[in-house]
């Protein structure tokens, strides 16, 4: 586990693999991205934009889930 916070530039799959506890946050925001082909190459910001999610709130919640 990294001591760095999650950023909007991180890949979706990379984030979930590194921080499995974020999966529930992705689901809460309607990003069931994990099974989606786009999740393999999209970063968090791109996924949030497609789903109309407030990126700042989303990143805050992801970091809260990992205690950052």
C-alpha positions as CSV (number, residue, x, y, z in Angstrom):
1,X,0.0,0.0,0.0
2,X,1.2,3.5,-0.8
3,X,1.2,6.4,1.5
4,X,0.3,8.8,-1.3
5,X,-3.3,10.0,-1.8
6,X,-5.4,9.0,-4.7
7,X,-5.4,11.5,-7.6
8,X,-7.7,12.1,-10.5
9,X,-4.9,11.0,-12.9
10,X,-4.7,7.5,-11.5
11,X,-6.1,4.6,-13.5
12,X,-9.4,3.1,-12.3
13,X,-8.2,-0.5,-12.3
14,X,-4.8,0.5,-10.8
15,X,-6.7,2.3,-7.9
16,X,-9.0,-0.6,-7.1
17,X,-6.2,-3.1,-7.3
18,X,-4.0,-1.0,-5.0
19,X,-6.9,0.1,-2.7
20,X,-9.6,-2.6,-2.7
21,X,-11.5,-0.6,-0.1
22,X,-12.3,2.0,-2.7
23,X,-14.6,-0.4,-4.6
24,X,-17.6,0.6,-2.5
25,X,-16.9,4.3,-3.3
26,X,-16.9,3.6,-7.1
27,X,-20.2,1.7,-6.7
28,X,-21.7,4.5,-4.5
29,X,-21.0,7.0,-7.4
30,X,-22.5,4.7,-10.0
31,X,-19.1,3.7,-11.5
32,X,-19.4,0.0,-11.9
33,X,-16.3,0.4,-13.9
34,X,-14.5,-2.6,-12.7
35,X,-16.0,-4.9,-15.2
36,X,-16.0,-2.3,-18.0
37,X,-13.4,-2.5,-20.7
38,X,-12.9,1.3,-20.5
39,X,-11.6,0.9,-16.9
40,X,-8.5,-0.8,-18.2
41,X,-7.3,2.5,-19.8
42,X,-9.4,5.3,-18.3
43,X,-8.2,7.4,-15.4
44,X,-10.5,8.3,-12.5
45,X,-11.2,11.8,-13.9
46,X,-12.3,10.4,-17.3
47,X,-14.6,7.9,-15.7
48,X,-16.1,10.5,-13.4
49,X,-16.7,12.8,-16.3
50,X,-18.5,10.2,-18.3
51,X,-20.8,9.5,-15.4
52,X,-21.4,13.1,-14.5
53,X,-19.7,12.8,-11.1
54,X,-18.2,15.8,-9.2
55,X,-14.5,14.8,-9.4
56,X,-13.4,16.8,-6.3
57,X,-16.0,15.1,-4.1
58,X,-15.3,11.7,-5.6
59,X,-11.5,12.1,-5.0
60,X,-12.2,13.3,-1.4
61,X,-14.4,10.2,-0.8
62,X,-11.8,7.8,-2.3
63,X,-9.1,9.2,-0.1
64,X,-11.4,9.1,2.9
65,X,-11.9,5.4,2.2
66,X,-8.1,4.8,2.4
67,X,-7.6,7.0,5.4
68,X,-5.9,9.9,3.5
